[in-house]
Amino acid sequence: MKVIAVLITCHNRKKKTIACLKSLFEAELPSEYKFDVYLVDDSSTDGTSEAVESEFPIVNVIEGNGLLFWAGGMRLAWKTAIKKQNYDVFLLINDDVRLCVDFLNNFIKTEKHSIKTKRMKGIYSGATIDENTKKITYGGVNIKTNHLIVRLESLFPTEYPQYCKLTNANILWVNKEVVDKIGIFDVRFTHGIADYEYTLRASKKHIPVLLAPNICGFCENDHGNNWKSANISFKERLAYLKSPTGLAYKEYLYYIKKNFPLFLPYSFIMLWLKVLFPFFWERYKKKM
């Protein structure tokens, strides 16, 4: 029997969190697998914890301090699970994802492919799609670079697993062997970037990173533009630059310096261009 620790963090998205858990418990679970769910509720004020405890009493609800954000919440869930049991797999899920009923079968196929082709287990991302637009929102990513500029290219899932360099963690299967080798999310990341850095770290250690076949879930890309328009005050734009839910200035530059050092000057300029001259940035994006 293989035991999976499902890791989720949430904050004031009760309806989405409940829908996510409902889809998880309705998914097909092969007889040789079982799972325990660890949900960090980072001080929600909309009754999320109460609703979860009422509808899904089997879920381990962990109360956060309201300052964890996404990466911090996932680290807390991860650490809690590791202390409780020696799990075979850690399955990270965003609370705004609704899982396909057969999503686990896609990961099991990926596991078999990884073992067959690389003779080792790895990290596998499940692609999500926007239910309205039918466009891929999150999943596997490859890197395109010309030495000075780094661009990311999203992969479209096929009926077969695909190797990639980094992934989103909206639905992410991480084997115990991976955690034993590279640990969990870097403590330097508060909210975003942690999943990109983690899977890229795995790639550098020659750990297989794959996109699972088919669509594994539904999730809207609600990030919008990653800059504030010229109509917003400079003070607000500067705050967005530094915010962990905004451009996460220090964390992003740390990530770039660590992984793409030649890209650092370009990244620095682009970040400040967004803040100081957002109208130039808007024109630049339109030309791309």
NORCOR-V41863 format. One record per residue. N is the residue number from 1. RES is the residue in one small letter. PHI is phi in whole degrees, -180 to 180 (* if undefined). D_FIRST is the distance of its C-alpha to the first C-alpha in Angstrom with 2 decimals. Layout:
n=N res=RES phi=PHI d_first=D_FIRST
n=N res=RES phi=PHI d_first=D_FIRST
This chain:
n=1 res=m phi=* d_first=0.00
n=2 res=k phi=-99 d_first=3.81
n=3 res=v phi=-111 d_first=6.44
n=4 res=i phi=-107 d_first=9.86
n=5 res=a phi=-96 d_first=13.14
n=6 res=v phi=-90 d_first=15.75
n=7 res=l phi=-114 d_first=19.19
n=8 res=i phi=-140 d_first=22.43
n=9 res=t phi=-130 d_first=26.01
n=10 res=c phi=-148 d_first=28.92
n=11 res=h phi=-159 d_first=32.61
n=12 res=n phi=56 d_first=34.82
n=13 res=r phi=-133 d_first=33.15
n=14 res=k phi=-52 d_first=32.08
n=15 res=k phi=-61 d_first=32.28
n=16 res=k phi=-68 d_first=30.33
n=17 res=t phi=-63 d_first=27.65
n=18 res=i phi=-65 d_first=27.24
n=19 res=a phi=-63 d_first=27.26
n=20 res=c phi=-63 d_first=24.54
n=21 res=l phi=-63 d_first=22.23
n=22 res=k phi=-60 d_first=23.19
n=23 res=s phi=-66 d_first=22.27
n=24 res=l phi=-66 d_first=18.82
n=25 res=f phi=-75 d_first=18.07
n=26 res=e phi=-93 d_first=19.71
n=27 res=a phi=-71 d_first=17.76
n=28 res=e phi=-70 d_first=15.70
n=29 res=l phi=-120 d_first=11.96
n=30 res=p phi=-55 d_first=10.10
n=31 res=s phi=-60 d_first=8.18
n=32 res=e phi=-87 d_first=4.92
n=33 res=y phi=-122 d_first=5.66
n=34 res=k phi=-144 d_first=7.33
n=35 res=f phi=-141 d_first=10.30
n=36 res=d phi=-115 d_first=13.04
n=37 res=v phi=-111 d_first=16.53
n=38 res=y phi=-118 d_first=19.24
n=39 res=l phi=-117 d_first=22.68
n=40 res=v phi=-91 d_first=25.76
n=41 res=d phi=-103 d_first=28.92
n=42 res=d phi=-84 d_first=31.74
n=43 res=s phi=59 d_first=34.44
n=44 res=s phi=-64 d_first=34.67
n=45 res=t phi=-112 d_first=37.80
n=46 res=d phi=-104 d_first=36.97
n=47 res=g phi=80 d_first=34.76
n=48 res=t phi=-61 d_first=31.40
n=49 res=s phi=-58 d_first=29.69
n=50 res=e phi=-63 d_first=31.23
n=51 res=a phi=-65 d_first=30.24
n=52 res=v phi=-64 d_first=26.58
n=53 res=e phi=-64 d_first=26.47
n=54 res=s phi=-77 d_first=28.22
n=55 res=e phi=-87 d_first=26.25
n=56 res=f phi=-134 d_first=22.75
n=57 res=p phi=-62 d_first=22.74
n=58 res=i phi=-75 d_first=18.99
n=59 res=v phi=-74 d_first=19.77
n=60 res=n phi=-84 d_first=20.56
n=61 res=v phi=-91 d_first=24.12
n=62 res=i phi=-116 d_first=25.70
n=63 res=e phi=-85 d_first=29.47
n=64 res=g phi=-93 d_first=31.12
n=65 res=n phi=-99 d_first=34.75
n=66 res=g phi=87 d_first=35.92
n=67 res=l phi=-123 d_first=36.38
n=68 res=l phi=-82 d_first=32.92
n=69 res=f phi=59 d_first=33.17
n=70 res=w phi=-70 d_first=30.22
n=71 res=a phi=-63 d_first=29.31
n=72 res=g phi=-65 d_first=29.93
n=73 res=g phi=-66 d_first=27.81
n=74 res=m phi=-67 d_first=24.83
n=75 res=r phi=-63 d_first=25.32
n=76 res=l phi=-64 d_first=25.39
n=77 res=a phi=-62 d_first=22.16
n=78 res=w phi=-63 d_first=20.53
n=79 res=k phi=-63 d_first=22.07
n=80 res=t phi=-63 d_first=21.10
n=81 res=a phi=-64 d_first=17.38
n=82 res=i phi=-62 d_first=17.61
n=83 res=k phi=-69 d_first=19.51
n=84 res=k phi=-81 d_first=17.16
n=85 res=q phi=-158 d_first=13.80
n=86 res=n phi=-88 d_first=12.51
n=87 res=y phi=-74 d_first=10.72
n=88 res=d phi=-81 d_first=9.40
n=89 res=v phi=-142 d_first=11.62
n=90 res=f phi=-115 d_first=14.72
n=91 res=l phi=-111 d_first=16.01
n=92 res=l phi=-90 d_first=19.74
n=93 res=i phi=-136 d_first=21.61
n=94 res=n phi=-73 d_first=25.33
n=95 res=d phi=-75 d_first=26.28
n=96 res=d phi=-99 d_first=28.81
n=97 res=v phi=-97 d_first=26.32
n=98 res=r phi=-108 d_first=25.57
n=99 res=l phi=-80 d_first=22.49
n=100 res=c phi=-71 d_first=22.70
n=101 res=v phi=-62 d_first=20.63
n=102 res=d phi=-107 d_first=19.03
n=103 res=f phi=-62 d_first=18.74
n=104 res=l phi=-66 d_first=15.01
n=105 res=n phi=-63 d_first=15.74
n=106 res=n phi=-66 d_first=18.41
n=107 res=f phi=-72 d_first=16.22
n=108 res=i phi=-65 d_first=13.85
n=109 res=k phi=-62 d_first=17.21
n=110 res=t phi=-67 d_first=18.42
n=111 res=e phi=-59 d_first=15.60
n=112 res=k phi=-62 d_first=16.41
n=113 res=h phi=-66 d_first=20.07
n=114 res=s phi=-63 d_first=19.89
n=115 res=i phi=-66 d_first=18.34
n=116 res=k phi=-69 d_first=20.88
n=117 res=t phi=-91 d_first=23.86
n=118 res=k phi=-118 d_first=23.35
n=119 res=r phi=59 d_first=20.89
n=120 res=m phi=-160 d_first=19.04
n=121 res=k phi=-85 d_first=16.85
n=122 res=g phi=-149 d_first=18.88
n=123 res=i phi=-117 d_first=19.81
n=124 res=y phi=-132 d_first=20.03
n=125 res=s phi=-103 d_first=22.34
n=126 res=g phi=-101 d_first=22.53
n=127 res=a phi=-72 d_first=26.17
n=128 res=t phi=-117 d_first=27.77
n=129 res=i phi=-130 d_first=30.96
n=130 res=d phi=-76 d_first=33.83
n=131 res=e phi=-65 d_first=33.97
n=132 res=n phi=-87 d_first=37.78
n=133 res=t phi=-87 d_first=38.78
n=134 res=k phi=68 d_first=35.91
n=135 res=k phi=-92 d_first=35.97
n=136 res=i phi=-68 d_first=33.03
n=137 res=t phi=-105 d_first=32.78
n=138 res=y phi=-145 d_first=29.97
n=139 res=g phi=160 d_first=27.74
n=140 res=g phi=-91 d_first=28.39
n=141 res=v phi=-138 d_first=31.70
n=142 res=n phi=-111 d_first=33.81
n=143 res=i phi=-110 d_first=36.77
n=144 res=k phi=-117 d_first=40.36
n=145 res=t phi=-140 d_first=42.95
n=146 res=n phi=-117 d_first=46.62
n=147 res=h phi=84 d_first=46.53
n=148 res=l phi=-107 d_first=47.98
n=149 res=i phi=-122 d_first=46.11
n=150 res=v phi=-109 d_first=42.37
n=151 res=r phi=-123 d_first=41.18
n=152 res=l phi=-106 d_first=37.71
n=153 res=e phi=-122 d_first=36.93
n=154 res=s phi=-71 d_first=34.16
n=155 res=l phi=-95 d_first=32.24
n=156 res=f phi=-94 d_first=32.05
n=157 res=p phi=-66 d_first=28.72
n=158 res=t phi=-118 d_first=28.96
n=159 res=e phi=-83 d_first=26.75
n=160 res=y phi=-124 d_first=25.54
n=161 res=p phi=-64 d_first=23.99
n=162 res=q phi=-131 d_first=26.81
n=163 res=y phi=-76 d_first=27.20
n=164 res=c phi=-147 d_first=29.00
n=165 res=k phi=-94 d_first=30.30
n=166 res=l phi=-152 d_first=29.18
n=167 res=t phi=-146 d_first=27.59
n=168 res=n phi=-80 d_first=27.67
n=169 res=a phi=-111 d_first=24.76
n=170 res=n phi=-62 d_first=25.22
n=171 res=i phi=-139 d_first=21.78
n=172 res=l phi=-136 d_first=20.26
n=173 res=w phi=-98 d_first=16.85
n=174 res=v phi=-122 d_first=16.96
n=175 res=n phi=-74 d_first=14.59
n=176 res=k phi=-55 d_first=14.42
n=177 res=e phi=-61 d_first=16.58
n=178 res=v phi=-69 d_first=19.18
n=179 res=v phi=-63 d_first=19.48
n=180 res=d phi=-61 d_first=19.86
n=181 res=k phi=-90 d_first=22.68
n=182 res=i phi=-124 d_first=24.57
n=183 res=g phi=78 d_first=23.52
n=184 res=i phi=-118 d_first=23.63
n=185 res=f phi=-58 d_first=26.58
n=186 res=d phi=-63 d_first=30.02
n=187 res=v phi=-68 d_first=31.82
n=188 res=r phi=-72 d_first=34.96
n=189 res=f phi=-103 d_first=33.78
n=190 res=t phi=-89 d_first=34.32
n=191 res=h phi=-129 d_first=33.46
n=192 res=g phi=-88 d_first=33.27
n=193 res=i phi=74 d_first=33.17
n=194 res=a phi=-57 d_first=30.15
n=195 res=d phi=-71 d_first=27.80
n=196 res=y phi=-61 d_first=30.37
n=197 res=e phi=-63 d_first=30.92
n=198 res=y phi=-66 d_first=27.26
n=199 res=t phi=-73 d_first=26.46
n=200 res=l phi=-70 d_first=29.85
n=201 res=r phi=-60 d_first=29.16
n=202 res=a phi=-64 d_first=26.02
n=203 res=s phi=-57 d_first=28.19
n=204 res=k phi=-67 d_first=30.75
n=205 res=k phi=-92 d_first=28.25
n=206 res=h phi=64 d_first=27.42
n=207 res=i phi=-86 d_first=23.89
n=208 res=p phi=-61 d_first=23.22
n=209 res=v phi=-122 d_first=23.96
n=210 res=l phi=-133 d_first=23.66
n=211 res=l phi=-95 d_first=24.47
n=212 res=a phi=-68 d_first=21.98
n=213 res=p phi=-72 d_first=23.73
n=214 res=n phi=65 d_first=25.39
n=215 res=i phi=-86 d_first=25.87
n=216 res=c phi=-104 d_first=22.91
n=217 res=g phi=-171 d_first=24.95
n=218 res=f phi=-117 d_first=28.42
n=219 res=c phi=-159 d_first=30.15
n=220 res=e phi=-83 d_first=33.86
n=221 res=n phi=-84 d_first=35.31
n=222 res=d phi=-106 d_first=37.37
n=223 res=h phi=-75 d_first=38.46
n=224 res=g phi=68 d_first=41.92
n=225 res=n phi=-68 d_first=44.40
n=226 res=n phi=-96 d_first=43.58
n=227 res=w phi=-158 d_first=47.14
n=228 res=k phi=-104 d_first=49.71
n=229 res=s phi=-71 d_first=52.88
n=230 res=a phi=-65 d_first=56.40
n=231 res=n phi=-74 d_first=57.04
n=232 res=i phi=-88 d_first=54.82
n=233 res=s phi=-62 d_first=56.58
n=234 res=f phi=-60 d_first=56.18
n=235 res=k phi=-60 d_first=54.84
n=236 res=e phi=-69 d_first=52.02
n=237 res=r phi=-66 d_first=51.29
n=238 res=l phi=-67 d_first=51.19
n=239 res=a phi=-64 d_first=48.81
n=240 res=y phi=-66 d_first=46.52
n=241 res=l phi=-59 d_first=46.67
n=242 res=k phi=-90 d_first=45.38
n=243 res=s phi=-68 d_first=42.93
n=244 res=p phi=-65 d_first=39.17
n=245 res=t phi=-95 d_first=38.89
n=246 res=g phi=-106 d_first=41.85
n=247 res=l phi=-86 d_first=42.53
n=248 res=a phi=48 d_first=41.08
n=249 res=y phi=-44 d_first=43.92
n=250 res=k phi=-66 d_first=43.00
n=251 res=e phi=-69 d_first=39.27
n=252 res=y phi=-66 d_first=39.97
n=253 res=l phi=-67 d_first=42.57
n=254 res=y phi=-62 d_first=40.29
n=255 res=y phi=-61 d_first=37.65
n=256 res=i phi=-66 d_first=40.39
n=257 res=k phi=-61 d_first=42.01
n=258 res=k phi=-71 d_first=38.78
n=259 res=n phi=-108 d_first=37.68
n=260 res=f phi=-138 d_first=40.89
n=261 res=p phi=-56 d_first=43.84
n=262 res=l phi=-70 d_first=46.42
n=263 res=f phi=-88 d_first=45.45
n=264 res=l phi=-62 d_first=46.27
n=265 res=p phi=-59 d_first=49.98
n=266 res=y phi=-62 d_first=49.31
n=267 res=s phi=-63 d_first=46.57
n=268 res=f phi=-60 d_first=48.90
n=269 res=i phi=-64 d_first=51.72
n=270 res=m phi=-65 d_first=49.66
n=271 res=l phi=-62 d_first=48.33
n=272 res=w phi=-74 d_first=51.85
n=273 res=l phi=-63 d_first=53.26
n=274 res=k phi=-63 d_first=51.07
n=275 res=v phi=-86 d_first=52.49
n=276 res=l phi=-82 d_first=56.11
n=277 res=f phi=-134 d_first=56.88
n=278 res=p phi=-60 d_first=54.36
n=279 res=f phi=-68 d_first=56.82
n=280 res=f phi=-66 d_first=56.72
n=281 res=w phi=-63 d_first=52.94
n=282 res=e phi=-63 d_first=53.08
n=283 res=r phi=-66 d_first=55.54
n=284 res=y phi=-62 d_first=53.41
n=285 res=k phi=-66 d_first=50.32
n=286 res=k phi=-66 d_first=52.45
n=287 res=k phi=-80 d_first=53.57
n=288 res=m phi=-76 d_first=50.05
